[in-house]
Amino acid sequence: MAGNKVAAHTLKKSNKAELLQQLEDLRKELASLRVQKVAGGASSKVTKIHDVRKNIARVLTVIQLSSRDAVRQEYKNKKHLPLDLRVRQTRAIRRRLSKNQANKVTERVHKRLSNFPQRKYAVRA
């Protein structure tokens, strides 16, 4: 890897075992770079450390995305989703009545509406 940027789109194509292997390699490389830095290596090691850390983050992100996609597929046709897979929105929107609940009418109001409907007037032109 040696400081080269790992492209996320290439990571998405590889399977989990390959990703974990790549993660292990990157972590080993990071450890060796840190040792070289302490031992008084070149200042270029600092930028390599930065690149390797960012590559580790990319690999972990792709692993997380793929595992979340797998869980999403598992819960696709189920009634309830796990909380972390639900749409976040805002707290107020999540607590708002659903359209079905908001449109419900009590029996008394239903009778009143059916017995005394809105009157229709013909407007003369």
C-alpha positions in Angstrom: 0.0 0.0 0.0 2.9 2.4 0.9 1.0 5.6 1.1 -1.2 5.1 -2.0 -4.8 6.0 -1.7 -7.2 3.1 -1.7 -10.2 3.7 -3.9 -13.5 2.9 -2.2 -15.1 1.7 -5.4 -12.4 -1.0 -5.8 -12.9 -2.0 -2.1 -16.7 -2.4 -2.6 -16.0 -5.1 -5.2 -13.9 -7.3 -2.9 -15.4 -9.7 -0.3 -15.2 -9.4 3.4 -12.2 -11.8 3.8 -10.1 -9.8 1.4 -11.1 -6.6 3.2 -10.2 -8.0 6.6 -6.8 -9.1 5.2 -6.2 -5.7 3.7 -7.1 -4.1 7.0 -4.6 -6.3 8.9 -1.9 -5.4 6.3 -2.6 -1.7 6.7 -2.5 -1.9 10.5 0.8 -3.7 10.4 2.1 -1.0 8.0 0.9 1.7 10.3 2.6 0.1 13.3 5.9 -0.1 11.4 5.6 3.5 10.3 5.1 4.6 13.8 8.2 2.7 14.9 10.2 4.3 12.2 8.9 7.8 13.2 10.0 7.2 16.8 13.3 5.9 15.7 13.9 9.2 13.9 12.9 8.4 10.3 12.2 11.0 7.6 9.4 13.5 7.8 7.8 11.8 4.9 6.7 9.0 7.3 4.3 11.4 8.9 2.4 11.9 5.7 2.5 8.2 5.0 1.0 7.6 8.5 -1.8 10.0 7.6 -2.4 8.2 4.3 -2.4 4.7 5.9 -4.8 5.9 8.7 -7.2 7.2 6.0 -7.0 4.0 4.1 -7.8 2.0 7.2 -10.8 4.3 7.7 -11.9 3.6 4.1 -11.6 -0.2 4.5 -13.6 -0.1 7.8 -16.3 2.1 6.2 -16.7 -0.3 3.3 -16.9 -3.3 5.7 -19.6 -1.4 7.7 -21.6 -0.5 4.6 -21.5 -4.1 3.3 -22.6 -5.5 6.6 -25.4 -3.0 6.9 -26.6 -3.8 3.4 -26.7 -7.5 4.4 -28.8 -6.7 7.4 -31.0 -4.5 5.4 -31.6 -7.4 2.9 -32.4 -9.7 5.8 -35.1 -7.3 7.2 -36.4 -6.2 3.7 -39.9 -7.7 3.9 -40.2 -7.8 7.7 -42.7 -5.7 9.6 -40.1 -3.9 11.8 -36.6 -2.6 11.1 -33.9 -2.3 13.7 -33.7 1.2 15.1 -30.3 1.9 13.5 -31.6 1.0 10.0 -34.8 3.2 10.3 -35.0 6.6 8.6 -33.6 9.2 11.0 -35.7 12.3 10.1 -36.4 14.6 13.1 -37.8 13.8 16.5 -41.0 15.7 15.8 -41.6 13.9 12.5 -41.0 10.5 14.1 -43.6 11.3 16.8 -46.2 12.8 14.4 -49.4 10.9 13.8 -49.3 8.7 10.7 -51.6 9.7 7.7 -54.0 6.9 8.6 -54.2 8.0 12.3 -54.6 11.7 11.4 -57.5 10.9 8.9 -59.5 8.8 11.4 -62.8 10.3 12.5 -64.8 9.4 15.7 -68.2 7.7 15.3 -70.0 10.8 16.4 -68.3 13.1 13.8 -68.8 10.4 11.1 -72.6 10.4 11.8 -72.7 14.2 11.8 -70.9 14.4 8.5 -73.1 11.8 6.8 -76.4 13.2 8.2 -75.5 16.9 7.5 -73.3 16.9 4.4 -71.7 20.1 3.1 -74.4 21.9 1.1 -73.8 22.6 -2.6 -74.9 25.9 -4.0 -75.2 26.7 -7.7 -73.4 30.0 -8.3 -75.1 32.2 -10.9 -72.7 33.4 -13.6 
